[in-house]
Amino acid sequence: MSDDGDAPALSSHALAALQEFYSESGARTGPDRFTVGEVEEDWRMSQFWYSDETATRLAEELVREAGEGGRVACVCAPSVYQKLKQGSVLGSDRVAAVVLEFDRRFAAYGDDFVFYDYNEPLALDAPRSFDVVLADPPYLSEECLSKVSQTVKHLSKGKVLLCTGAVMEKLAGALLGVQVCGFLPQHNRNLSNDFRCFVNYPSRLLDAATPPRA
Ligand SMILES: C[S@@+](CC[C@H](N)C(=O)[O-])C[C@H]1O[C@@H](n2cnc3c(N)ncnc32)[C@H](O)[C@@H]1O
């Protein structure tokens, strides 16, 4: 997928140069070989990666809910996209996935990468009608969640899995009709914020227990 009209697109030469940079810097490239752990968190972009257990659990959920031949969109959640591509999640090869991201380091994912800035929630060069949309907005603000929710509704056929702070529960319910899950997402670094998953469908995550911390 290419970028939207407002955002400068990477030419094939630029993409090749980017991939070469990652190769030379020791990071691995390509959808099946690039691991999020190797992309350092940049706190200026509010990047906090899930623990491996949480990324796996969320990827399993997407595969189960998308079904055979289903399509999933990971909005601001590159580590779950990556988990789907690693081949360690049963059935992940039977779903199609895209990642919507602001950080162009993830352009290394090729056609699965869609440039996304939540400030322009509908300026997307992405197909629609995804069976499941997972979103993890970068900021805990009403403005950010409202704009990301516009994107989610634009992309979604129905099922929505939202990961954000517990403090956003009421607004998330009003915007997306989601309810909070028992499952507690965890991150590689401990966050000071109380974090939760929310769904708008009868998910196994609703009553699920928290995975043990690695
Ligand atoms: C809280 S992190 C979620 C990452 C997720 N926990 C994971 O492990 O994949 C928020 C994500 O939003 C992205 N982001 C930052 N600024 C953004 C913007 N203006 N528009 C869209 N996404 C943005 C970051 O690059 C980051 O991947």
The ligand as an SDF file (V2000), in Angstrom:
LIG
                    3D

 27 29  0  0  0  0  0  0  0  0999 V2000
    1.1410    3.1750   22.8430 C   0  0  0  0  0  0  0  0  0  0  0  0
    2.0100    2.6960   21.3670 S   0  0  0  0  0  0  0  0  0  0  0  0
    1.2380    1.1860   20.9830 C   0  0  0  0  0  0  0  0  0  0  0  0
    2.2350    0.0960   20.5900 C   0  0  0  0  0  0  0  0  0  0  0  0
    1.7570   -1.3020   20.9820 C   0  0  0  0  0  0  0  0  0  0  0  0
    1.6880   -1.3930   22.4310 N   0  0  0  0  0  0  0  0  0  0  0  0
    2.6680   -2.3720   20.4330 C   0  0  0  0  0  0  0  0  0  0  0  0
    3.3590   -3.0310   21.2010 O   0  0  0  0  0  0  0  0  0  0  0  0
    2.6480   -2.5790   19.2150 O   0  0  0  0  0  0  0  0  0  0  0  0
    1.3110    3.8530   20.2590 C   0  0  0  0  0  0  0  0  0  0  0  0
    1.7030    3.7150   18.7920 C   0  0  0  0  0  0  0  0  0  0  0  0
    1.2120    4.8760   18.1030 O   0  0  0  0  0  0  0  0  0  0  0  0
    2.1720    5.3160   17.1720 C   0  0  0  0  0  0  0  0  0  0  0  0
    2.0120    6.7740   16.9620 N   0  0  0  0  0  0  0  0  0  0  0  0
    2.7200    7.7970   17.5010 C   0  0  0  0  0  0  0  0  0  0  0  0
    2.2850    8.9790   17.0310 N   0  0  0  0  0  0  0  0  0  0  0  0
    1.2720    8.7030   16.1720 C   0  0  0  0  0  0  0  0  0  0  0  0
    0.4230    9.5090   15.3510 C   0  0  0  0  0  0  0  0  0  0  0  0
    0.5310   10.8460   15.3010 N   0  0  0  0  0  0  0  0  0  0  0  0
   -0.5070    8.8880   14.6120 N   0  0  0  0  0  0  0  0  0  0  0  0
   -0.6340    7.5400   14.6300 C   0  0  0  0  0  0  0  0  0  0  0  0
    0.1390    6.7280   15.3670 N   0  0  0  0  0  0  0  0  0  0  0  0
    1.0840    7.3060   16.1380 C   0  0  0  0  0  0  0  0  0  0  0  0
    3.5000    4.9460   17.7880 C   0  0  0  0  0  0  0  0  0  0  0  0
    4.5020    4.8280   16.7940 O   0  0  0  0  0  0  0  0  0  0  0  0
    3.1740    3.6380   18.5150 C   0  0  0  0  0  0  0  0  0  0  0  0
    3.4530    2.5040   17.7160 O   0  0  0  0  0  0  0  0  0  0  0  0
  1  2  1  0
  2  3  1  0
  2 10  1  0
  3  4  1  0
  4  5  1  0
  5  6  1  0
  5  7  1  0
  7  8  2  0
  7  9  1  0
 10 11  1  0
 11 12  1  0
 11 26  1  0
 12 13  1  0
 13 14  1  0
 13 24  1  0
 14 15  1  0
 14 23  1  0
 15 16  2  0
 16 17  1  0
 17 18  1  0
 17 23  2  0
 18 19  1  0
 18 20  2  0
 20 21  1  0
 21 22  2  0
 22 23  1  0
 24 25  1  0
 24 26  1  0
 26 27  1  0
M  CHG  2   2   1   9  -1
M  END
$$$$
